[in-house]
Amino acid sequence: MHTMNSSAIRVLLIDDSSLVLDLLTRILSAPGTGIEVVGTAQDGVDALSKIPKLNPQVICTDLKMPRMDGLELTRTVMARYPRPILILSVAVEKGYNDDNIFQLLEAGAIDVMPKPQGTSSGNLSGIGKELITKIKLLAGVVTFTRHRPATTKDKTHLPKNASNTDLVTLPTTTKVIAIGASTGGPQALHTILSAISPKLSIPILCMQHISAGFTNELVTWLNNICPLPVKIAKIGESLLPGTVYFPPDNSHLILNSMGHCTTNVGAINPLHRPSITLGFNSIAQYYGRSAVGILLTGMGADGADGLLNIRKAYGLTIAEDEKSCVVFGMPKVAAEIGAAQHVLSLSQIAKLLAS
């Protein structure tokens, strides 16, 4: 191993294929990434023996491996050496649900993305860039933020026009709830949707940034714990009460002027699919004051402008607070621009939708 670069992000790679390990090492060790691969392992047992010595800041692991798979490894790491874990997996086809990748997020992993494959540089440069970006983001994440004792500096600084209160209730006029999330979002949605009231008789639209190929698994995973049906929206359908909708894989979810689902965005081509702001904007336009917008954990600013438009249309707007966020990016921007009427913890948001 070459000499350690003290400022580089230390990464441990785990995969049972030495070809994959070589490919990942090549991508991450390219000049200028700011990342150092401090070690590799071919299964969980091997990895666990190396973690105390190598002290990686981020762990990237596969799901299926001999001796100890990614799920058991994740559980053990989070119990013994908690740190950010990124799951690299081959995205699976619809209907396949043996080892749901999202169980690893339940066990404490933070994010999932497709495993770079082959050497076709076109596909690789895109996935390689995404991998580097995700590792940099995860290196700054404090694992198990929600289990840390609150310190004074953890308290969210609320904007002057936002309140943090248990007294927020859903207005009786509410006709739709729209939720946007990015990094840490699947876990947050799991918390909210498992607590949701089975009597809630309005549609819920969820816009979660997720790598292409993982939407079906996400929906299957959430369907198992949500008292309401969770499904992928079909183009042209109108929203049913008491149903949770996700956009089709790698698509936006936008309501047209009749309130029907569409993915049409015209000339705008936003950074993220789905774009939370585009979805929120269409909800503000169609539902106005009868809309509720909720912006959860995530990097960047997607959703903040859309939440502001729901607020300007006199809908109810909520952002997740800093302490319960995995990444306090999007909700922070929403609070700063005055888009969020209320800044609430994840458990307060879950309670609101459970009542």
C-alpha positions in Angstrom: 0.0 0.0 0.0 1.3 3.5 -0.8 1.8 6.1 1.9 -1.4 7.4 3.4 -2.6 10.8 2.3 -3.9 12.3 5.6 -6.6 14.5 4.0 -8.0 11.9 1.6 -11.2 10.0 2.4 -10.3 6.5 3.6 -12.5 3.9 1.9 -12.7 0.1 2.4 -14.1 -1.9 -0.6 -15.8 -5.3 -0.1 -16.9 -7.5 -3.0 -16.4 -11.2 -3.7 -15.2 -10.5 -7.3 -11.6 -9.4 -7.6 -12.5 -7.9 -11.0 -15.0 -5.6 -9.4 -12.5 -4.7 -6.6 -9.9 -3.8 -9.2 -12.4 -1.7 -11.2 -13.6 0.2 -8.1 -10.0 0.8 -6.9 -9.2 2.2 -10.4 -12.2 4.6 -10.4 -11.5 5.8 -6.8 -7.8 6.0 -7.0 -7.8 8.2 -10.1 -5.8 11.5 -9.6 -7.8 14.3 -8.0 -10.6 12.2 -6.4 -9.5 13.0 -2.9 -10.2 9.4 -2.0 -7.8 6.7 -0.9 -8.7 3.0 -1.0 -7.1 1.8 2.2 -8.0 -1.8 1.7 -10.2 -4.4 0.0 -12.0 -7.6 1.3 -13.8 -10.4 -0.5 -16.4 -11.0 2.2 -17.8 -9.7 5.5 -15.6 -11.9 7.7 -12.4 -10.7 6.0 -13.7 -7.1 6.2 -14.5 -7.2 9.9 -10.9 -8.3 10.7 -9.6 -5.3 8.7 -11.8 -2.4 9.9 -10.2 -1.8 13.3 -6.7 -1.7 11.7 -7.6 0.3 8.6 -10.2 2.6 10.2 -12.0 3.5 7.0 -14.3 6.6 6.9 -16.6 5.0 4.4 -17.3 1.3 3.6 -18.6 0.2 0.2 -20.0 -3.3 0.1 -21.8 -5.7 -2.1 -25.0 -7.5 -0.9 -24.3 -11.1 -1.9 -21.0 -12.6 -0.7 -19.9 -16.0 0.8 -19.4 -16.6 4.5 -21.0 -13.2 5.6 -23.2 -11.3 3.2 -23.7 -7.5 3.1 -26.7 -7.6 5.5 -25.0 -9.4 8.3 -21.9 -7.2 7.7 -23.9 -4.0 7.9 -25.6 -5.1 11.2 -22.2 -6.1 12.7 -20.4 -2.9 11.6 -23.3 -0.7 12.9 -23.1 -2.5 16.3 -19.3 -2.5 16.6 -17.8 0.2 14.5 -20.6 2.5 13.3 -19.7 4.5 10.2 -21.3 5.3 6.8 -21.9 2.3 4.5 -22.7 2.5 0.8 -24.2 -0.6 -0.8 -23.1 -1.3 -4.4 -25.5 -3.7 -6.0 -26.6 -4.9 -9.4 -30.0 -3.3 -9.8 -32.6 -6.1 -10.0 -35.5 -6.6 -12.3 -39.1 -6.1 -11.2 -40.7 -9.0 -9.2 -37.4 -10.2 -7.8 -37.6 -9.8 -4.0 -35.4 -12.5 -2.3 -32.9 -10.3 -0.6 -34.4 -6.8 -0.7 -31.4 -4.4 -0.9 -33.4 -1.9 1.3 -33.1 -4.3 4.3 -29.5 -3.1 4.4 -30.8 0.5 4.8 -33.0 -0.7 7.6 -29.9 -2.2 9.2 -28.0 1.1 9.1 -26.5 1.5 5.7 -27.0 5.0 4.3 -27.3 4.7 0.5 -27.5 2.3 -2.4 -26.3 2.6 -6.0 -25.6 0.4 -9.0 -22.3 -1.4 -9.0 -20.0 -0.1 -11.9 -19.7 -3.0 -14.4 -17.5 -3.7 -17.3 -15.1 -1.2 -18.8 -17.2 0.7 -21.3 -16.0 4.1 -20.4 -19.2 5.9 -21.4 -21.4 4.2 -18.7 -18.4 4.0 -16.4 -17.6 7.7 -16.3 -21.2 8.5 -15.2 -21.5 5.8 -12.6 -17.8 6.5 -11.5 -18.7 10.2 -11.0 -21.8 9.3 -9.0 -19.8 6.9 -6.8 -17.1 9.5 -6.0 -19.8 12.1 -5.2 -21.7 9.7 -2.9 -18.5 8.7 -1.1 -17.6 12.4 -0.5 -21.1 13.0 0.8 -21.2 10.0 3.1 -17.7 10.8 4.5 -19.4 13.9 6.1 -22.4 12.0 7.5 -22.5 11.3 11.2 -23.9 7.8 11.4 -26.8 7.3 13.8 -27.3 11.0 14.2 -30.7 10.1 15.7 -29.1 8.1 18.5 -26.7 10.8 19.6 -27.7 12.7 22.8 -28.8 16.2 21.8 -26.2 18.9 22.4 -26.9 22.6 22.4 -25.2 23.0 19.0 -27.5 20.3 17.5 -30.6 22.4 18.0 -31.9 23.6 14.6 -31.8 27.3 14.2 -35.3 28.1 13.1 -36.0 30.9 10.6 -38.1 33.7 12.1 -41.2 32.6 10.2 -41.1 28.9 11.1 -42.3 27.2 14.2 -41.2 23.9 15.7 -44.2 22.5 17.5 -46.1 19.4 18.3 -49.4 21.3 17.7 -49.2 21.1 13.9 -52.2 19.2 12.6 -53.3 18.3 9.0 -55.9 20.9 7.9 -59.3 19.3 7.4 -59.2 20.7 3.8 -56.1 18.6 2.9 -56.6 16.8 -0.4 -53.0 15.6 -1.1 -49.7 15.1 0.7 -46.4 15.5 -1.3 -43.1 14.3 0.2 -39.7 14.9 -1.3 -36.4 13.2 -0.1 -32.9 12.4 -1.2 -30.0 10.8 0.8 -31.4 9.1 3.9 -34.9 9.4 2.4 -35.7 5.7 2.1 -35.1 5.2 5.8 -37.2 8.4 6.6 -40.0 7.3 4.4 -39.9 3.9 6.1 -40.4 5.6 9.5 -43.2 7.8 8.2 -45.1 5.3 6.1 -45.0 2.5 8.7 -46.6 4.9 11.2 -49.2 6.4 8.8 -52.9 6.1 9.7 -54.7 3.4 7.7 -57.7 5.8 7.8 -55.8 8.5 5.9 -58.1 8.9 2.8 -56.0 11.2 0.6 -53.3 10.4 -2.0 -49.6 10.7 -1.0 -47.0 11.4 -3.7 -43.4 10.5 -2.8 -40.5 11.9 -4.8 -37.3 10.1 -3.8 -34.0 10.6 -5.5 -32.8 7.1 -6.3 -30.4 5.5 -8.8 -32.1 4.0 -11.9 -33.1 0.4 -11.4 -34.0 0.6 -7.7 -37.5 2.1 -7.6 -39.4 -1.2 -7.8 -37.5 -2.7 -4.9 -38.0 0.5 -2.8 -41.8 0.3 -3.5 -41.9 -3.4 -2.6 -40.0 -2.8 0.7 -42.3 0.1 1.7 -45.4 -1.8 0.7 -44.5 -4.4 3.3 -44.7 -1.9 6.2 -47.2 0.7 5.1 -50.9 0.2 6.1 -51.8 1.9 2.8 -51.0 0.5 -0.7 -47.7 1.8 -2.1 -47.5 1.7 -5.9 -45.7 3.2 -9.0 -47.9 5.8 -10.7 -49.1 5.0 -14.2 -49.1 7.8 -16.7 -52.5 9.3 -17.2 -54.1 7.9 -14.0 -55.9 10.1 -11.5 -54.9 9.8 -7.9 -56.9 7.5 -5.6 -57.5 8.3 -2.0 -55.5 6.4 0.6 -52.8 5.4 -1.9 -49.0 6.2 -1.9 -47.5 6.9 -5.3 -43.9 6.9 -6.5 -42.8 8.0 -10.0 -41.8 5.3 -12.5 -38.1 4.4 -12.4 -35.8 7.2 -13.6 -38.8 9.5 -14.3 -40.5 12.6 -12.9 -44.0 12.6 -11.3 -45.9 15.6 -12.3 -49.7 16.4 -12.2 -51.1 17.8 -15.4 -53.9 20.5 -15.5 -56.5 17.7 -14.9 -54.7 16.4 -11.9 -53.6 13.2 -13.7 -50.1 11.7 -13.4 -47.6 12.5 -16.1 -43.8 12.6 -16.5 -43.8 15.4 -19.1 -41.4 18.2 -18.2 -41.2 20.2 -21.5 -37.9 21.8 -22.1 -36.7 21.8 -18.6 -34.2 19.0 -17.8 -33.5 19.1 -14.1 -30.5 17.5 -12.5 -32.4 14.9 -10.5 -35.0 12.3 -11.6 -37.5 12.6 -10.1 -37.2 16.4 -9.6 -38.9 17.2 -6.3 -39.4 20.9 -7.3 -41.2 20.0 -10.6 -43.5 17.6 -8.7 -44.2 20.2 -5.9 -44.8 23.0 -8.4 -47.5 20.9 -10.2 -49.1 20.1 -6.9 -49.1 23.7 -5.9 -50.8 24.6 -9.2 -53.4 21.9 -9.1 -54.2 21.6 -5.3 -53.3 25.1 -4.0 -54.3 25.6 -0.4 -55.4 22.0 0.0 -51.8 20.7 -0.5 -49.4 19.6 2.2 -45.7 19.6 1.2 -43.0 17.8 3.3 -39.3 18.1 2.5 -37.0 15.5 4.1 -33.3 14.7 4.4 -31.1 15.2 1.4 -28.1 16.8 -0.2 -28.5 20.0 -2.3 -31.5 22.2 -2.8 -34.0 20.2 -4.9 -37.5 20.7 -3.6 -36.9 24.0 -1.7 -38.3 26.2 -4.5 -41.2 23.8 -5.0 -42.0 23.9 -1.3 -42.0 27.7 -1.4 -44.5 27.5 -4.3 -46.8 25.3 -2.2 -46.5 27.8 0.6 -47.3 30.7 -1.7 -50.4 28.8 -2.8 -51.4 28.8 0.9 -50.7 25.1 1.4 -49.1 23.7 4.6 -45.3 23.2 4.3 -43.0 21.3 6.6 -39.2 20.7 6.5 -37.4 18.0 8.5 -35.1 19.4 11.3 -31.4 19.1 11.4 -31.1 16.6 14.2 -33.2 13.9 12.5 -31.8 14.4 9.0 -29.0 12.2 7.6 -28.1 15.2 5.4 -29.4 18.6 6.4 -29.2 20.1 2.9 -32.6 20.4 1.1 -34.6 21.1 4.3 -32.0 23.7 5.4 -32.4 25.6 2.1 -36.2 25.4 2.4 -36.1 26.8 5.9 -33.7 29.6 4.9 -35.8 30.8 1.9 -39.0 30.8 4.1 -40.5 27.8 2.3 -41.1 25.8 5.5 -43.9 27.0 7.8 -42.8 24.3 10.3 -39.5 22.6 10.9 -40.2 19.3 12.6 -38.3 16.1 13.6 -39.0 12.9 11.7 -40.9 11.5 14.6 -43.1 14.6 14.7 -43.8 14.3 11.0 -44.6 10.6 11.5 -46.9 11.5 14.4 -48.7 14.1 12.3 -49.5 11.6 9.6 -50.4 8.9 12.1 -53.2 11.0 13.8 
